[in-house]
């Protein structure tokens, strides 16, 4: 089935150019002239992607995006006559997937639409990791929460990644490079020289929760999960 694309722009020439380019690429388009019409069209049939002009009168593209995002994660590509960084950032933070400045190349716009559609069709991310536990220590990776016994422990993202990697292999000793690699896998970037500082912070937080030594140092090698029984 060809992808259905909704185009909203108050300039009839731009609507025509975009529709022609997208239809030439095998897509089906519906073009409207303002934000209110875009919302009505969206409610009748949710498209595969929305092309939104930021500067439409009465209801601009940012407001349309905000209202769409209440109910849908449909991809949105913004168009704007302004090349202001703050506008691009605002559009992306409000839920836009890409931002194209006028005047634009129709070929580039089609390429960007195709990239967004491919990304939207990508396989779903794997199910979140199940909770981990050892003794009184429990971690829930999906909720990003840590508890020791009945007490919650407020860990930073880096600290959580370190504890999670140790808890995943409680009998193993992990060196600093392995802990850095584990943090990178969680999209967090730290250096090996800061690992010891993070471990000290982890120990202090779990000590307040009642754990005498949550992380054990193996001198000359690295760290492993310590006593989790209190």
C-alpha beads as a LAMMPS data file, in Angstrom:
LAMMPS data file: protein, C-alpha beads

230 atoms
229 bonds

1 atom types
1 bond types

-500.0 500.0 xlo xhi
-500.0 500.0 ylo yhi
-500.0 500.0 zlo zhi

Masses

1 110.0

Atoms # bond

1 1 1 0.000 0.000 0.000
2 1 1 1.375 3.459 -0.872
3 1 1 2.062 5.725 2.081
4 1 1 -0.600 8.361 2.751
5 1 1 1.010 11.763 3.406
6 1 1 -0.873 14.782 4.781
7 1 1 0.517 18.163 3.664
8 1 1 -0.451 21.396 5.438
9 1 1 0.865 24.685 4.039
10 1 1 -0.871 27.999 3.335
11 1 1 1.096 28.508 0.092
12 1 1 -0.732 26.731 -2.781
13 1 1 2.432 26.588 -4.909
14 1 1 4.383 24.818 -2.168
15 1 1 1.503 22.388 -1.576
16 1 1 1.485 21.587 -5.283
17 1 1 5.263 21.115 -5.478
18 1 1 5.339 18.815 -2.435
19 1 1 2.348 16.769 -3.570
20 1 1 3.800 16.345 -7.061
21 1 1 7.192 15.242 -5.732
22 1 1 5.751 12.779 -3.206
23 1 1 3.251 11.291 -5.665
24 1 1 6.027 10.892 -8.236
25 1 1 7.828 8.849 -5.543
26 1 1 4.802 6.551 -5.248
27 1 1 2.988 8.085 -2.295
28 1 1 -0.601 9.288 -1.926
29 1 1 -1.067 12.848 -0.709
30 1 1 -3.752 15.059 0.756
31 1 1 -3.034 18.794 0.863
32 1 1 -4.753 21.391 3.069
33 1 1 -4.217 25.124 3.522
34 1 1 -4.326 25.646 7.298
35 1 1 -3.893 24.003 10.675
36 1 1 -7.584 23.537 11.433
37 1 1 -8.089 21.738 8.119
38 1 1 -5.045 19.601 8.875
39 1 1 -6.550 18.464 12.165
40 1 1 -9.900 17.667 10.514
41 1 1 -8.170 15.643 7.804
42 1 1 -6.043 13.879 10.401
43 1 1 -9.105 12.866 12.429
44 1 1 -10.816 11.414 9.355
45 1 1 -7.833 9.331 8.300
46 1 1 -4.531 9.162 10.158
47 1 1 -1.735 9.432 7.573
48 1 1 1.632 7.699 7.598
49 1 1 3.371 11.085 7.864
50 1 1 2.431 14.765 8.188
51 1 1 4.273 17.633 6.474
52 1 1 3.511 20.775 8.520
53 1 1 4.323 24.382 7.695
54 1 1 5.356 26.131 10.904
55 1 1 4.129 29.591 9.835
56 1 1 0.500 28.963 8.902
57 1 1 -2.002 31.676 9.946
58 1 1 -4.598 31.187 12.695
59 1 1 -3.174 27.848 13.878
60 1 1 0.517 27.332 13.194
61 1 1 2.276 24.030 12.647
62 1 1 3.673 23.874 16.175
63 1 1 0.175 24.055 17.648
64 1 1 -1.063 21.409 15.207
65 1 1 1.844 19.186 16.245
66 1 1 1.051 19.691 19.922
67 1 1 -2.571 18.653 19.397
68 1 1 -1.632 15.638 17.249
69 1 1 0.875 14.464 19.856
70 1 1 -1.916 14.164 22.419
71 1 1 -3.164 11.047 20.645
72 1 1 -0.650 9.960 18.015
73 1 1 3.048 9.318 17.373
74 1 1 2.656 9.731 13.605
75 1 1 5.901 11.110 12.081
76 1 1 5.893 14.883 11.492
77 1 1 8.188 16.853 9.184
78 1 1 8.198 20.617 9.736
79 1 1 8.615 23.229 7.001
80 1 1 9.658 26.780 7.827
81 1 1 10.687 29.930 6.010
82 1 1 12.966 30.729 8.965
83 1 1 16.330 29.116 9.585
84 1 1 16.487 29.989 13.263
85 1 1 18.110 27.354 15.481
86 1 1 15.590 28.001 18.262
87 1 1 12.734 27.254 15.844
88 1 1 14.304 23.950 14.826
89 1 1 14.939 22.971 18.420
90 1 1 11.404 23.920 19.465
91 1 1 9.882 21.966 16.597
92 1 1 11.889 18.837 17.391
93 1 1 11.262 19.119 21.123
94 1 1 7.511 19.368 20.509
95 1 1 7.590 16.023 18.730
96 1 1 8.712 16.732 15.181
97 1 1 10.863 14.140 13.430
98 1 1 12.639 16.468 10.996
99 1 1 12.827 20.110 9.969
100 1 1 13.265 21.502 6.438
101 1 1 13.884 25.172 5.675
102 1 1 12.304 26.948 2.709
103 1 1 13.269 27.192 -0.068
104 1 1 13.976 23.482 -0.291
105 1 1 14.786 20.898 -2.895
106 1 1 11.765 18.641 -3.594
107 1 1 14.185 15.762 -4.092
108 1 1 15.716 16.351 -0.659
109 1 1 12.275 16.561 0.945
110 1 1 11.277 13.232 -0.620
111 1 1 14.524 11.696 0.624
112 1 1 13.874 12.950 4.149
113 1 1 10.298 11.628 4.062
114 1 1 11.574 8.220 2.946
115 1 1 14.130 8.148 5.763
116 1 1 11.461 8.954 8.350
117 1 1 9.097 6.312 6.942
118 1 1 11.835 3.665 6.969
119 1 1 12.611 4.545 10.551
120 1 1 8.918 4.273 11.453
121 1 1 8.734 0.840 9.809
122 1 1 11.813 -0.424 11.663
123 1 1 11.262 -3.410 13.956
124 1 1 10.056 -2.564 17.400
125 1 1 12.655 -2.352 20.122
126 1 1 13.094 -5.526 22.156
127 1 1 11.028 -5.916 25.280
128 1 1 12.542 -4.174 28.310
129 1 1 14.874 -6.228 30.466
130 1 1 13.168 -8.005 33.375
131 1 1 13.854 -6.921 36.968
132 1 1 17.102 -8.176 38.520
133 1 1 17.607 -9.143 42.134
134 1 1 20.241 -10.600 44.444
135 1 1 19.633 -10.833 48.155
136 1 1 17.975 -7.595 49.247
137 1 1 19.097 -5.738 46.121
138 1 1 16.536 -5.278 43.332
139 1 1 16.794 -3.334 40.088
140 1 1 14.042 -2.684 37.566
141 1 1 15.719 -1.606 34.291
142 1 1 12.413 -0.662 32.653
143 1 1 11.382 1.669 35.480
144 1 1 15.011 2.637 36.245
145 1 1 14.470 2.022 39.963
146 1 1 16.723 0.456 42.598
147 1 1 15.777 -0.819 46.041
148 1 1 17.610 -2.414 48.921
149 1 1 15.186 -4.253 51.118
150 1 1 12.229 -1.925 51.422
151 1 1 14.192 1.250 50.774
152 1 1 14.501 2.961 47.428
153 1 1 17.952 4.097 46.337
154 1 1 18.137 7.140 44.068
155 1 1 20.857 6.361 41.503
156 1 1 22.060 8.497 38.631
157 1 1 21.987 6.967 35.139
158 1 1 25.712 6.159 35.358
159 1 1 25.407 4.633 38.819
160 1 1 22.428 2.563 37.698
161 1 1 24.373 1.233 34.699
162 1 1 27.298 0.226 36.927
163 1 1 25.129 -1.545 39.507
164 1 1 23.129 -3.244 36.764
165 1 1 26.282 -4.618 35.095
166 1 1 27.564 -5.958 38.425
167 1 1 24.185 -7.434 39.345
168 1 1 23.888 -9.160 35.958
169 1 1 27.069 -11.139 36.805
170 1 1 27.190 -11.248 40.606
171 1 1 29.980 -13.850 40.756
172 1 1 32.242 -12.081 38.249
173 1 1 34.854 -9.406 38.730
174 1 1 34.472 -6.581 36.209
175 1 1 37.363 -4.282 35.419
176 1 1 36.993 -0.573 34.786
177 1 1 36.991 -0.975 31.011
178 1 1 34.074 -3.420 31.238
179 1 1 32.104 -0.984 33.395
180 1 1 32.794 1.806 30.919
181 1 1 31.595 -0.462 28.105
182 1 1 28.423 -1.264 30.043
183 1 1 27.694 2.428 30.475
184 1 1 28.254 3.057 26.768
185 1 1 25.779 0.284 25.971
186 1 1 23.242 2.275 27.987
187 1 1 24.058 5.366 25.872
188 1 1 25.992 6.990 28.731
189 1 1 29.555 8.130 28.167
190 1 1 32.059 8.056 31.025
191 1 1 35.799 7.488 31.291
192 1 1 37.643 4.755 33.173
193 1 1 39.264 7.310 35.484
194 1 1 35.861 8.329 36.895
195 1 1 34.651 4.804 37.709
196 1 1 36.091 4.906 41.230
197 1 1 34.234 8.132 42.024
198 1 1 30.952 6.639 40.850
199 1 1 31.575 3.501 42.905
200 1 1 32.177 5.634 46.011
201 1 1 28.873 7.406 45.432
202 1 1 27.090 4.065 44.949
203 1 1 28.525 2.746 48.218
204 1 1 27.481 5.851 50.125
205 1 1 23.906 5.690 48.824
206 1 1 23.482 1.992 49.609
207 1 1 25.088 2.445 53.027
208 1 1 22.273 4.860 53.858
209 1 1 19.819 2.157 52.736
210 1 1 21.428 -0.431 55.034
211 1 1 23.948 -2.208 52.818
212 1 1 27.380 -2.462 54.437
213 1 1 29.236 -2.960 51.144
214 1 1 27.247 -3.190 47.936
215 1 1 30.334 -3.084 45.720
216 1 1 33.470 -5.010 46.625
217 1 1 36.908 -3.957 45.366
218 1 1 39.146 -6.708 44.035
219 1 1 42.534 -5.026 44.180
220 1 1 44.444 -4.905 40.940
221 1 1 41.468 -6.197 38.935
222 1 1 38.240 -4.285 39.424
223 1 1 34.914 -4.643 41.207
224 1 1 32.217 -7.208 41.902
225 1 1 28.875 -7.231 43.595
226 1 1 29.335 -7.246 47.355
227 1 1 27.158 -8.425 50.177
228 1 1 23.474 -7.893 49.471
229 1 1 22.059 -9.310 52.677
230 1 1 22.559 -6.195 54.760

Bonds

1 1 1 2
2 1 2 3
3 1 3 4
4 1 4 5
5 1 5 6
6 1 6 7
7 1 7 8
8 1 8 9
9 1 9 10
10 1 10 11
11 1 11 12
12 1 12 13
13 1 13 14
14 1 14 15
15 1 15 16
16 1 16 17
17 1 17 18
18 1 18 19
19 1 19 20
20 1 20 21
21 1 21 22
22 1 22 23
23 1 23 24
24 1 24 25
25 1 25 26
26 1 26 27
27 1 27 28
28 1 28 29
29 1 29 30
30 1 30 31
31 1 31 32
32 1 32 33
33 1 33 34
34 1 34 35
35 1 35 36
36 1 36 37
37 1 37 38
38 1 38 39
39 1 39 40
40 1 40 41
41 1 41 42
42 1 42 43
43 1 43 44
44 1 44 45
45 1 45 46
46 1 46 47
47 1 47 48
48 1 48 49
49 1 49 50
50 1 50 51
51 1 51 52
52 1 52 53
53 1 53 54
54 1 54 55
55 1 55 56
56 1 56 57
57 1 57 58
58 1 58 59
59 1 59 60
60 1 60 61
61 1 61 62
62 1 62 63
63 1 63 64
64 1 64 65
65 1 65 66
66 1 66 67
67 1 67 68
68 1 68 69
69 1 69 70
70 1 70 71
71 1 71 72
72 1 72 73
73 1 73 74
74 1 74 75
75 1 75 76
76 1 76 77
77 1 77 78
78 1 78 79
79 1 79 80
80 1 80 81
81 1 81 82
82 1 82 83
83 1 83 84
84 1 84 85
85 1 85 86
86 1 86 87
87 1 87 88
88 1 88 89
89 1 89 90
90 1 90 91
91 1 91 92
92 1 92 93
93 1 93 94
94 1 94 95
95 1 95 96
96 1 96 97
97 1 97 98
98 1 98 99
99 1 99 100
100 1 100 101
101 1 101 102
102 1 102 103
103 1 103 104
104 1 104 105
105 1 105 106
106 1 106 107
107 1 107 108
108 1 108 109
109 1 109 110
110 1 110 111
111 1 111 112
112 1 112 113
113 1 113 114
114 1 114 115
115 1 115 116
116 1 116 117
117 1 117 118
118 1 118 119
119 1 119 120
120 1 120 121
121 1 121 122
122 1 122 123
123 1 123 124
124 1 124 125
125 1 125 126
126 1 126 127
127 1 127 128
128 1 128 129
129 1 129 130
130 1 130 131
131 1 131 132
132 1 132 133
133 1 133 134
134 1 134 135
135 1 135 136
136 1 136 137
137 1 137 138
138 1 138 139
139 1 139 140
140 1 140 141
141 1 141 142
142 1 142 143
143 1 143 144
144 1 144 145
145 1 145 146
146 1 146 147
147 1 147 148
148 1 148 149
149 1 149 150
150 1 150 151
151 1 151 152
152 1 152 153
153 1 153 154
154 1 154 155
155 1 155 156
156 1 156 157
157 1 157 158
158 1 158 159
159 1 159 160
160 1 160 161
161 1 161 162
162 1 162 163
163 1 163 164
164 1 164 165
165 1 165 166
166 1 166 167
167 1 167 168
168 1 168 169
169 1 169 170
170 1 170 171
171 1 171 172
172 1 172 173
173 1 173 174
174 1 174 175
175 1 175 176
176 1 176 177
177 1 177 178
178 1 178 179
179 1 179 180
180 1 180 181
181 1 181 182
182 1 182 183
183 1 183 184
184 1 184 185
185 1 185 186
186 1 186 187
187 1 187 188
188 1 188 189
189 1 189 190
190 1 190 191
191 1 191 192
192 1 192 193
193 1 193 194
194 1 194 195
195 1 195 196
196 1 196 197
197 1 197 198
198 1 198 199
199 1 199 200
200 1 200 201
201 1 201 202
202 1 202 203
203 1 203 204
204 1 204 205
205 1 205 206
206 1 206 207
207 1 207 208
208 1 208 209
209 1 209 210
210 1 210 211
211 1 211 212
212 1 212 213
213 1 213 214
214 1 214 215
215 1 215 216
216 1 216 217
217 1 217 218
218 1 218 219
219 1 219 220
220 1 220 221
221 1 221 222
222 1 222 223
223 1 223 224
224 1 224 225
225 1 225 226
226 1 226 227
227 1 227 228
228 1 228 229
229 1 229 230
